[in-house]
Amino acid sequence: MKKVLIPAILAVFALAYCGAGDSRRDATTVGSDGWVFEGWACAPDAAKALEGLSPAEYCQDDDNKDYLYLKFSARASQQAIQNGSIAMKQTTCRRAARDLVAGDGLSKIIGDYLEQASGVADGQSTGYAIVTQSRGKIKGIGLYDCCSLDARTGTCVEAGGNETWEDCQCVGYMKFPGGQRAFEAAAEEAQISQ
């Protein structure tokens, strides 16, 4: 069964990378916020992000696409929510997101990405295995940006909308030496060892 899963995972990664028509955004997508995407690209450039450019745009001529950008959600602290301060909610939501991507939450975020990209039911354990096996190799972990989520739609609040910052969607990144191919090999190895 595991031997059947590996080619299926790799095939779905290839489809996701080539822009299959799923509803997720990838590194070539520039929305109204410019940065809400998932995928492989070069190192983050905050100045280019502020111009509304995605890494895929400013990385076109860069062959070093060793950074995996991952979307995930975080929540403001209960104290900030009770206080009602937008600034406090924004700060604590971003802090929670930064803690997630830089800490133990990275394996969960990778697991969610694997489940979405490949439909693997055990993405969480595969994500954990990748992080464990790659400890010391994964570098450059950080938070690219966040947006306030619309509680009704679950999507980023449109420009000029009511930003509550109780929940936020963020894009985190990590440098995985060897890029997508090395990551897929690590996922395959993790599947075999489970």
Number of C-alpha atoms within 10 A of each C-alpha: 5 12 10 8 16 20 12 15 21 18 14 18 19 16 15 20 17 10 14 13 9 11 6 16 18 25 23 21 20 18 13 12 20 17 28 25 24 23 23 25 28 23 20 20 14 13 9 15 17 13 11 16 21 25 28 20 16 16 18 13 9 11 9 15 21 20 26 23 30 25 23 20 20 23 21 23 19 12 12 19 19 9 11 14 14 16 12 18 26 25 16 23 27 26 16 18 27 22 16 21 24 18 11 12 15 22 23 20 22 25 24 23 22 22 18 17 21 21 15 19 13 13 24 19 17 28 25 20 21 24 22 13 15 15 10 8 11 16 14 14 19 19 22 19 21 26 23 27 24 20 15 7 8 13 13 21 21 14 9 6 10 11 19 20 30 23 26 29 24 28 23 26 27 22 21 21 17 14 17 20 14 13 17 18 15 19 23 20 16 20 21 13 10 9
